[in-house]
Amino acid sequence: MVYTFIIAKSCNIFFCFNNNIYTSFSFFILKNMTNKFEQISLKSGFMKHNGGLLFKVVSENEYEFKTTIKENHLNAAGITHGGFIAALIDAGAGTAAHRSADQNPCVTISLEIKFISPVKLGQELIGKTKIQKKTKSMVFLTCEMLVDNKIAATASGVWKILNKKLPGAGPGG
């Protein structure tokens, strides 16, 4: 696994009474991030059964996940079932909430999805999630689902951060 470190630099300028200017620089390592997708559907469950979910951390507040559409993801019209897209967003964005909440379990409070364009067999569906706000008990986020760099769906949601560990709970749906 390849790790990339994101370093934030801050500069503070201080003025003193004797007209001398003092500066200070601070460097902080924000988070270890991988530059490759990793399979997060390792335990048996809904998402693993449906082909799994690949996930990566982009920045402190941005995450990506993806899957390739298979025949079992299609509806009778031959396009990806909206329920599968909803489940994918719930698992991928939920994992982003979980990661942003310092690995504490999170549960979906609300999820609003707008379906924009169809997703077809064999296409790679990529979710880009942004954490908009995080409190001690909630994570608010938005998500864009892309196919060939075009928006297929958008979503926004709220996740509750749980204070206790749940047996078997974790990322990947």
GUBALO-872618 format. One record per residue (C-alpha): x, y, z. Coordinates in steps of 0.2 Angstrom, whole numbers, plus 5000, padded with zeros to 4 digits. Layout:
// residues N
XYZ ...
//
This chain:
// residues 173
500050005000 500750174995 500450315008 500450505004 500550635018 499650795016 500550935026 499751095030 500751245033 500251395043 501151565044 500851685058 501551865057 501751955074 502152135076 503052195091 503152375099 504952395093 504452385074 505252215072 504152085063 504251905069 503551765060 503251585064 502951435053 502051275059 501851115049 500550985053 500250815046 498350805043 498050625038 498850475030 498050455012 498250315000 498250364981 497450194976 495750124979 495649984991 494249854993 493249895009 491849765007 492849625016 491549555027 490049465020 488549575018 487549665005 488949764996 490149614995 488749504988 488449644975 490249654969 491049754983 491549934985 493250014981 493650164992 495050294994 495450455004 495750604994 495950735007 495350775025 493650805019 493550725002 493350534998 493050434982 492250264980 491850164964 491150004956 490949934939 489149894934 488749714931 487249624924 486549594942 486449784945 485249814930 483449834930 482149774918 482549924906 484349874905 485050014915 485750014933 484349994946 484150154956 484050054972 485849984968 486450164965 485650214982 486450074991 488050114983 487950294989 487450245006 488950125008 490250245000 489650405008 489350315024 491150255024 491750435021 490650485036 491450345046 493250395041 492950575045 492250525062 493850455068 493250275063 491750285075 490250195068 488950305059 487150275054 486150355040 484950485046 484350545029 484950525011 484250624997 484650564979 484350644962 484550524947 485150624933 485650504919 485750314916 487150204920 487450054908 488249884909 490149884911 490250074915 491250124930 490250224943 491350344954 490650424969 491550594975 491050634993 491350795002 491150815021 490250985022 490150995041 490550885056 489950905073 490250795089 488750695084 488350715066 489150715048 488350815034 488950775017 488650784998 489050664984 489150664965 489050504956 490050514939 490150404924 491350454911 491650624920 489750664918 488550674933 487450514934 486650564951 486950684966 486550654984 486650745001 486450655018 486650665036 487550525047 487450505066 489050465074 488850335087 489850345103 489950155105 490650025094 489449905086 489949725084 490249695066 490049875061 491249955049 491450025032 490949945016 489149905019 
//
